Amino acid sequence: MNGQAMQMPFAGGPGLPLGSYDPALLAKALTVNYGTDVATLTGGAALRVQSLDRMLYDTIWADPHIKAFKLLKTTPTESTVDEWVTRAAYGSPWGAVAGEADNPPSTVAELQRMVGFVKYYRTYREVSHPATITRNIVAAIAEEEQAASLYLAGCIERDIFFGDSSVIPEQFDGLLPLILANGNERAIIDRQGQPLNEREIILTLAAEIGAKAGVPTHMFVDPYSQSDLDRTMMDSERFVLPQRSADNQYSVDFGIGAIRTSFGTLNIVNDIFLAPERGWFTDTEPLDRAPTSSRGGDSNNPAPAAPTKVEAAADGTKGLMPAGDYYYKVSSVNKNGESAAKAAEAVVQPSAGEKVTLTITSDDSSITGFRIYRSAVDAANDADCRFLCQCARGTSGTDTFVDDGSWVPGTTCAFVWDTHPGDPAVDFRQLLPMMKLELAIVKPAIPWLQMLYGYLRVTRPLRLGLVKNILPTPIAEAGWNPLGV
């Protein structure tokens, strides 16, 4: 530059005084902007290198969230029909004493053969051949294998709690229907839309299980109820203060991990599959809301058609529902998926304590059950109907469901288990562990099935506890008030 200052076009360029600029020259500057459609990028944006994070981020559950399935003791079965024998009594409570020279009356143990049925959990996956040879964020087949494993584990985790073979025959029965059908009635506590925030509930359940010769070892709750328990216990229990850290600070522990009772230490486990959504498979579509379109299924295995008609009427018999206006929606289900929800033809207005009878008309033979959704009391419309319960479909094409108020929409359940080593009340009977079955390649794509065969076996239902109709405080504070209290 021969000792002369370099002249810039925007600061005293040729023919311009120092400090001035030419707008026409400035307009020609290359800019990168923020466009994301690469086919339309021009100017400096066309030169911009994309920054792509090569990490795949899950926005739903991951392996650490599968808790109940991992906790269950897995025992092998060698047949699709699994049998075992229970002994409910050693003999009559009478006749154990006798006279000096008398024989006591004869007595025998009470034995019963029980039967369980293995269910088949599978998912079909396929990756195109070009996807296997291109440079991807992660390896395509490895990603789908991992997704398939987590998908099956999530389905089993959900069904451990809520599976119901009367509604979807291909499911195994979960804890909810098994406890309701065979459990100890005193170990079933109904919160009727209140949070899980009373210590007496836990003590009662522990005592009921202990009275049936069990050991309460785990209580599974939803994450919101975990916070309710934390608040309840932290306000009333004694704790040993921890030592100060190196920077002279205390670490405050607000989490309740276990509760010692007179019948055993009860470990508190929060499980996201117990959230009021009752299992969720995307981060934007909770399963407790009435669907506006079908969920699941494909062209070869479609979800069922929606009911053709839903009628709701108060029937005058005694129930638990408060008086008010209620809206109902009903969807159809089968093993492939769930239909869009059909709204009842009119709002129903039961008096206090009345029941409501739904009459559901359907004509799709693939339907095996229905999911019932109900609004909060005195809702303005049917826009927010939340999951109430499910029921099986009959064979006539017209089914009735009686809502007596024993279930509260938008709530969830908690379960107390006896998983004492060597003598658990529940285990998982497994015919086939998780495996990959490669299928024939008939087009430029790699297909396979991932599978696991088994079922939940409950051998001692009286050693299990249930708290139903829990409305966690954060859900109520967010505006859901199903009973108007």
C-alpha positions in Angstrom: 0.0 0.0 0.0 3.2 2.2 -0.2 2.6 3.9 3.1 -0.8 5.2 2.1 -3.9 4.3 4.1 -6.3 1.8 2.5 -9.5 3.4 1.4 -12.8 1.6 2.2 -15.9 2.2 0.1 -18.0 2.8 3.2 -15.6 5.2 4.9 -14.2 7.8 2.6 -13.9 5.6 -0.5 -12.8 7.0 -3.9 -14.3 10.4 -4.4 -15.9 10.4 -0.9 -14.9 12.4 2.1 -13.7 10.4 5.2 -16.6 9.3 7.3 -19.3 9.3 4.5 -20.7 6.2 2.8 -22.5 5.3 -0.4 -25.9 3.6 0.3 -25.7 1.9 -3.1 -22.4 0.3 -2.2 -23.7 -0.7 1.2 -26.7 -2.4 -0.3 -24.4 -4.8 -2.1 -23.0 -6.3 1.1 -23.5 -10.0 1.5 -25.8 -11.0 4.3 -26.5 -14.4 5.7 -30.0 -13.8 7.3 -32.0 -16.6 9.0 -33.7 -18.5 6.2 -34.2 -22.3 6.7 -35.4 -23.4 3.2 -32.1 -24.1 1.5 -33.6 -24.2 -2.0 -34.6 -20.5 -1.7 -31.4 -19.1 -0.2 -29.6 -16.4 -2.1 -26.7 -14.0 -1.6 -24.7 -14.5 1.6 -27.3 -17.0 2.9 -26.4 -19.3 0.0 -22.8 -19.5 1.4 -23.9 -20.2 5.0 -22.8 -23.6 6.3 -25.5 -25.4 8.3 -24.8 -26.1 11.9 -26.4 -29.5 12.7 -26.1 -31.0 16.2 -25.3 -34.7 15.7 -27.1 -35.6 18.9 -30.7 -37.1 18.9 -32.8 -35.6 21.7 -35.8 -37.5 23.1 -38.7 -35.3 24.1 -40.6 -38.1 25.7 -39.5 -40.9 28.0 -36.2 -42.7 28.0 -34.8 -45.8 29.6 -34.6 -44.4 33.1 -38.3 -43.8 33.1 -39.2 -47.5 32.7 -39.4 -48.3 36.4 -42.2 -50.8 37.2 -41.2 -53.1 34.4 -37.6 -53.1 35.6 -38.6 -53.7 39.2 -40.7 -56.7 38.5 -39.1 -60.1 39.0 -39.0 -61.8 35.6 -39.7 -65.5 35.7 -39.8 -67.8 32.6 -42.8 -69.6 31.2 -42.6 -72.3 28.6 -46.1 -72.1 27.2 -48.6 -69.5 26.0 -51.0 -70.9 28.6 -49.3 -70.5 32.0 -50.6 -72.3 35.1 -49.8 -72.2 38.8 -51.3 -73.4 42.1 -52.3 -71.2 45.0 -52.8 -72.4 48.6 -55.4 -70.1 50.3 -55.7 -72.1 53.6 -53.8 -74.8 55.5 -57.0 -76.3 56.8 -60.2 -75.5 58.8 -59.7 -73.1 61.8 -61.7 -75.6 63.8 -60.6 -79.1 64.9 -57.0 -78.5 66.0 -57.7 -79.7 69.5 -58.9 -83.1 70.7 -59.6 -85.1 73.8 -57.0 -87.2 75.4 -57.9 -90.3 73.4 -59.7 -88.7 70.5 -58.7 -88.3 66.8 -59.3 -84.7 65.5 -61.5 -84.2 62.5 -59.9 -84.4 59.1 -59.0 -81.3 57.2 -57.1 -80.4 54.0 -55.4 -77.4 52.5 -57.4 -75.2 50.2 -55.7 -75.4 46.7 -56.7 -73.9 43.4 -55.2 -74.1 39.9 -54.8 -70.7 38.3 -54.3 -69.8 34.7 -52.6 -66.9 32.9 -52.2 -66.1 29.2 -49.1 -64.8 27.5 -49.6 -61.8 25.3 -47.6 -60.7 22.3 -46.0 -57.3 22.2 -44.6 -56.4 18.8 -43.7 -53.4 16.7 -42.9 -53.4 13.0 -40.0 -51.2 11.8 -38.6 -50.5 8.4 -35.7 -48.4 7.1 -35.1 -47.6 3.4 -31.9 -48.8 1.9 -30.7 -45.3 0.9 -31.2 -44.3 4.6 -28.6 -47.0 5.6 -25.9 -45.6 3.3 -26.2 -41.9 3.6 -24.6 -39.8 6.3 -27.2 -39.2 9.0 -27.3 -37.6 12.4 -27.4 -41.1 13.8 -27.4 -44.5 12.2 -30.9 -45.0 10.9 -31.3 -48.7 11.8 -29.7 -48.2 15.2 -32.1 -45.3 15.9 -35.2 -47.3 15.0 -34.0 -50.3 17.0 -33.6 -48.2 20.1 -37.0 -46.4 19.4 -38.7 -49.8 19.0 -37.3 -51.1 22.3 -38.4 -48.0 24.2 -41.8 -48.1 22.5 -42.4 -51.7 23.6 -41.1 -51.0 27.1 -43.4 -48.0 27.4 -46.4 -50.0 26.2 -45.7 -52.7 28.8 -45.0 -50.1 31.6 -48.4 -48.5 30.9 -50.2 -51.9 30.7 -48.7 -53.0 34.0 -50.9 -50.4 35.6 -53.9 -50.0 33.2 -54.0 -53.0 30.8 -57.4 -54.5 30.4 -58.0 -57.6 28.3 -61.8 -57.1 28.4 -61.4 -53.9 26.4 -58.4 -54.9 24.3 -58.1 -58.7 24.3 -54.6 -58.7 23.1 -53.4 -56.8 26.2 -52.6 -58.5 29.5 -54.6 -57.4 32.6 -52.8 -54.7 34.6 -53.0 -53.9 38.3 -56.1 -51.7 38.1 -58.6 -54.3 36.9 -56.9 -57.1 38.8 -57.1 -55.3 42.1 -60.6 -54.1 41.5 -61.7 -57.7 40.7 -59.7 -59.7 43.3 -58.2 -57.3 45.8 -58.9 -56.4 49.4 -61.7 -53.8 49.4 -60.2 -52.1 52.4 -57.0 -51.6 50.5 -58.8 -49.7 47.8 -59.1 -46.0 48.7 -61.1 -43.5 46.7 -59.9 -39.9 46.8 -62.9 -38.6 44.7 -60.9 -35.8 43.0 -58.6 -34.9 46.0 -54.8 -35.0 46.0 -52.7 -37.7 47.6 -51.6 -35.6 50.6 -52.7 -37.5 53.7 -50.3 -39.7 55.6 -53.2 -41.8 56.9 -53.7 -43.2 53.4 -50.2 -44.7 53.3 -50.5 -46.0 56.8 -53.8 -47.7 56.1 -52.6 -49.4 53.0 -49.4 -50.6 54.7 -51.5 -52.0 57.5 -53.9 -53.8 55.1 -51.1 -55.4 53.3 -49.4 -56.3 56.5 -52.6 -57.9 57.8 -52.6 -60.2 54.7 -49.1 -61.5 55.6 -47.5 -59.1 53.1 -44.7 -56.6 53.2 -45.5 -53.2 51.5 -42.2 -52.4 49.6 -43.1 -49.9 46.9 -45.7 -47.2 46.2 -45.9 -46.1 42.6 -47.3 -42.5 42.2 -47.4 -40.0 39.4 -44.8 -37.2 39.5 -47.4 -34.6 40.6 -48.5 -36.7 43.5 -44.9 -37.2 44.5 -44.7 -33.4 45.0 -47.9 -33.5 47.1 -46.3 -36.2 49.3 -43.1 -34.2 49.5 -45.0 -31.2 50.8 -47.1 -33.2 53.2 -44.2 -35.1 54.8 -41.7 -32.2 54.9 -44.1 -30.2 57.0 -44.5 -32.8 59.7 -41.5 -35.0 60.0 -38.1 -34.7 61.8 -34.9 -34.8 59.8 -31.3 -34.8 60.8 -29.6 -31.7 59.4 -26.8 -32.5 57.0 -23.2 -31.3 57.4 -22.3 -28.1 55.8 -20.5 -28.3 52.4 -17.0 -27.0 51.7 -18.5 -23.6 50.7 -20.4 -23.4 54.0 -23.7 -24.1 52.5 -26.5 -26.5 53.3 -28.1 -28.8 50.7 -31.9 -29.0 51.5 -33.6 -32.3 50.5 -37.3 -31.9 49.8 -37.7 -35.4 48.2 -39.4 -38.3 50.0 -37.8 -41.5 48.8 -39.1 -43.9 51.4 -41.4 -44.1 54.4 -40.8 -46.5 57.2 -44.0 -48.1 58.5 -44.5 -50.8 61.1 -45.0 -53.3 58.3 -42.0 -52.5 56.2 -40.1 -49.7 54.4 -42.3 -48.3 51.6 -40.2 -46.9 48.7 -41.9 -44.1 46.9 -41.4 -44.4 43.1 -42.8 -41.7 40.8 -43.6 -43.0 37.3 -44.5 -40.7 34.4 -46.9 -43.4 33.0 -49.1 -42.8 36.1 -49.6 -39.1 35.2 -53.2 -38.2 34.6 -52.6 -38.7 30.9 -52.4 -42.4 31.7 -49.4 -42.9 29.4 -48.3 -40.6 26.7 -46.6 -41.4 23.4 -45.9 -37.9 22.0 -45.0 -34.7 23.8 -48.0 -32.9 22.3 -50.9 -35.4 22.6 -51.9 -36.4 26.1 -54.1 -39.5 26.1 -56.5 -38.2 28.7 -58.1 -35.7 26.3 -60.8 -36.8 23.9 -59.2 -37.2 20.5 -60.3 -35.1 17.5 -58.9 -37.6 15.1 -57.9 -41.3 15.2 -54.8 -42.4 17.0 -52.6 -45.3 15.8 -53.3 -47.8 13.1 -52.2 -47.8 9.4 -53.7 -48.8 6.1 -53.3 -52.5 6.8 -54.2 -52.4 10.5 -56.6 -49.5 10.8 -57.9 -47.9 14.0 -61.6 -48.5 14.5 -64.4 -46.3 13.3 -66.0 -43.9 15.8 -69.3 -44.7 17.4 -72.2 -43.7 15.2 -74.3 -42.3 18.0 -73.9 -41.5 21.7 -76.9 -40.7 24.0 -76.7 -39.6 27.6 -79.5 -39.5 30.1 -79.9 -39.3 33.9 -81.6 -42.4 35.1 -82.6 -41.4 38.6 -80.8 -44.1 40.5 -78.3 -43.4 43.3 -74.8 -42.4 42.5 -72.0 -40.1 43.6 -72.1 -37.3 41.0 -72.9 -33.7 42.1 -75.7 -32.0 40.3 -74.8 -30.0 37.2 -74.3 -30.0 33.5 -72.0 -32.7 32.0 -70.8 -33.3 28.5 -69.7 -36.7 27.3 -67.6 -38.0 24.4 -66.9 -41.7 23.5 -64.2 -43.2 21.3 -63.8 -46.7 20.0 -60.7 -48.8 20.5 -59.1 -52.0 19.3 -55.6 -53.4 19.3 -54.6 -51.1 16.5 -55.7 -47.7 17.9 -58.4 -45.3 19.0 -61.0 -43.5 16.9 -61.9 -39.9 17.0 -64.3 -39.2 19.9 -68.0 -38.9 19.3 -69.9 -36.3 21.4 -73.1 -37.2 23.1 -76.1 -35.6 21.3 -77.0 -33.3 24.2 -75.7 -32.1 27.6 -77.0 -34.2 30.5 -78.2 -32.6 33.8 -78.4 -35.2 36.6 -79.6 -34.2 40.0 -77.3 -34.6 43.0 -76.5 -38.3 43.4 -78.0 -39.5 40.2 -76.4 -41.8 37.7 -76.0 -41.2 34.0 -76.5 -43.9 31.4 -74.7 -43.7 28.1 -76.2 -45.6 25.1 -73.4 -46.2 22.5 -74.3 -47.3 19.0 -71.6 -48.6 16.7 -71.4 -50.7 13.5 -67.6 -51.4 13.1 -67.1 -55.1 13.9 -63.4 -54.5 14.7 -64.3 -52.4 17.8 -63.5 -54.2 21.1 -64.1 -51.5 23.6 -64.8 -47.8 24.3 -63.1 -45.0 26.1 -65.4 -42.6 28.0 -64.5 -38.9 28.4 -66.5 -36.5 30.6 -66.3 -32.7 31.1 -66.0 -31.0 34.4 -69.3 -30.2 36.2 -71.1 -27.1 34.7 -68.6 -26.9 31.8 -69.6 -24.3 29.2 -69.2 -26.8 26.3 -67.7 -30.1 25.4 -64.3 -28.7 24.4 -62.5 -30.2 27.4 -63.6 -33.7 28.1 -61.1 -35.9 29.9 -60.7 -39.6 30.3 -63.1 -41.2 32.7 -62.8 -44.9 32.2 -63.1 -47.6 29.6 -65.5 -50.5 29.0 -65.8 -53.5 26.8 -68.0 -53.7 23.7 -70.8 -56.3 23.5 -72.0 -58.1 20.4 -75.3 -56.4 19.6 -74.0 -53.1 18.2 -75.7 -51.1 21.1 -73.9 -50.9 24.4 -74.7 -49.1 27.7 -72.3 -47.6 30.2 -73.5 -46.4 33.6 -71.6 -43.5 35.1 -72.3 -43.7 38.8 -69.6 -41.2 39.8 -67.3 -43.9 41.0 -64.7 -42.5 38.6 -63.6 -38.9 38.3 -62.3 -37.6 34.9 -58.8 -36.3 34.5 -57.5 -38.2 37.6 -55.1 -41.0 38.2 -54.2 -43.8 40.5 -51.4 -44.9 42.9 -50.4 -48.5 43.6 -48.8 -50.2 46.6 -46.9 -53.4 45.9 -45.5 -56.3 47.9 -42.3 -57.2 46.0 -40.6 -58.8 49.0 -37.7 -60.9 47.6 -38.6 -64.6 47.2 -42.3 -64.0 48.0 -43.5 -61.2 45.7 -47.2 -60.6 45.1 -46.6 -59.8 41.4 -44.1 -60.8 38.8 -43.7 -60.8 35.0 -44.0 -64.1 33.3 -41.9 -64.1 30.1 -42.0 -66.4 27.2 -39.7 -64.4 25.0 -37.3 -61.6 26.0 -36.9 -58.5 23.9 -35.6 -59.7 20.5 -35.3 -58.6 16.9 -36.7 -60.8 14.1 -35.4 -59.8 10.7 -38.0 -60.2 7.9 -37.6 -61.0 4.2 -36.4 -58.1 2.0 -38.8 -57.7 -0.9 -38.1 -54.1 -1.8 -35.2 -51.6 -1.2 -35.9 -51.4 2.5 -34.8 -53.3 5.6 -37.8 -54.6 7.6 -37.9 -56.3 11.0 -40.1 -56.9 14.1 -39.1 -56.3 17.6 -41.0 -58.4 20.1 -41.5 -59.4 23.7 -43.9 -62.1 24.9 -45.2 -62.2 28.4 -47.8 -61.0 30.9 -48.2 -59.6 34.4 -49.0 -62.3 36.9 -50.6 -61.4 40.3 -50.4 -64.4 42.6 -51.4 -62.6 45.8 -53.9 -59.7 45.0 -54.7 -59.2 48.7 -51.2 -57.9 49.2 -51.7 -55.0 46.8 -53.2 -51.6 47.4 -54.9 -49.0 45.2 -55.6 -45.3 45.6 -57.9 -44.1 42.8 -59.4 -40.8 41.5 -56.3 -38.8 42.6 -56.3 -35.2 41.4 -52.8 -33.9 42.0 -52.5 -30.3 43.3 -50.6 -29.0 40.2 -53.4 -30.3 37.9 -56.1 -28.7 40.0 -54.1 -25.4 40.2 -53.9 -25.4 36.4 -57.6 -25.1 36.3 -59.1 -28.6 36.2 -61.9 -28.9 38.7 -64.0 -31.9 37.6 -66.4 -31.9 40.6 -66.7 -28.2 41.3 -65.3 -28.4 44.8 
